Amino acid sequence: MQIFGFFGSIMGYLLWGLFYVFQNFGVSIIIFTIIVKVVLFPFSIKQQKSMASTARLQKKQKEIREKYANNKQKANEEVQKLYEKEGVSPAGGCLTSIVPMFIMLGIFYCVAYPLTNTLHINADIVKQATDFINSIPGFSATGSAVMGTGATYQEINLVRILADSKELINQLFTTGNDAANVEMFVNGFNFAGFNLLISPSSQGFFSIYILIPVFCFVTSVATSLITMKLNGSAQSQQGCMKIMFIGLPLFSAWIAYSVPAAVGFYWICNSVFSLVQSLIMGKFYSPAILTAKSEAQHIALLEQQEAQVKYEYAPVVYSGDNKQSKKNNKKKK
């Protein structure tokens, strides 16, 4: 988890810069997510190309495995030769998947730990502030009936408590500009009628805050469905894959219902912009388009290689028998 905190700290500099400009955490998250998506877009393109290349060889790979059904070792060797011949690496998309994953987890830690990773306040000072709040009867930074639960979100809960007391901020944060930054920060969590520091579960099932987990579920399912459709894999979802398709968004919605709204709002923004990215990828980098381009490049390469072969004139030499045969053919005519 420490490595994700490291990435979160790096992402936090960008988020804090945006917050300093817009003075609103919701707007900052939206702009922040757009910037990250733009930065990661080249990785997404490479991953899409890798998936398209692998999909293009599936039919040939199936034929090889059927041909050598009784010899798995030979089948694997032939499949490996096929990949080498076509210049495709089965693990080509791994790196392009891992890098965005680390960055996205870093972003989550940036949002979940706003004091240490966004404001970059010393962790010991934040811990002392948290311990002090927890020592006050009726208050808890690690969770209560009013706020999100769990130690993971205690910094967001702490920010919510501090928003009601300027004196408490000045008492707990005495180093440099920490108090001024915290005071500015805690007053910027109201967005579109929502207080992003409040958890939907604390407001009841029929409050407006229920829209946070609902949109979290809807955007997640819509993104997955459209992405699979564009990649031609919507019909291949079977068994446990269908359960995961619905189960993961439901799990995310349940978490978004239980934790401060800032976390759920970030997930919604991420899903929405992932959906936009999928539509763009489907228009310009769909497996069908990439496969057609790959085949066209392959044909062009073959024509180029043929053009480089030197033409040599080879006259036909007739032997005696050939000359006699040629005369007989003329007589018949």
ABEGO torsion letter per residue (X at the ends): XAAAAAAAAAAAAAAAAAAAAAGBAAAAAAAAAAAAAAAAAAAAAAAAAAAAAAAAAAAAAAAAAAAAAABAAAAAAAAAAAAAAAGBBAAAAAAAAAAAAAAAAAAAAAAABAAAAAAGBBAAAAAAAAAAAAABBGBBAAEBAABBBEAAAAAAAAAAAAAABAAAAAAABABEAAAAAAAAAAAAABBGGBBAABBAAAAEAABAAAAAAAAAAAAAAAAAAAAAAAAGAAAABBEAAAAAAAAAAAAAAAAAAABBAAAAAAAAAAAAAAAAAAAAAAAAABAAAAAAAAAAAAAAAAAAAAAABBBBBBBBBBBAAAAAAAAAAAAAX
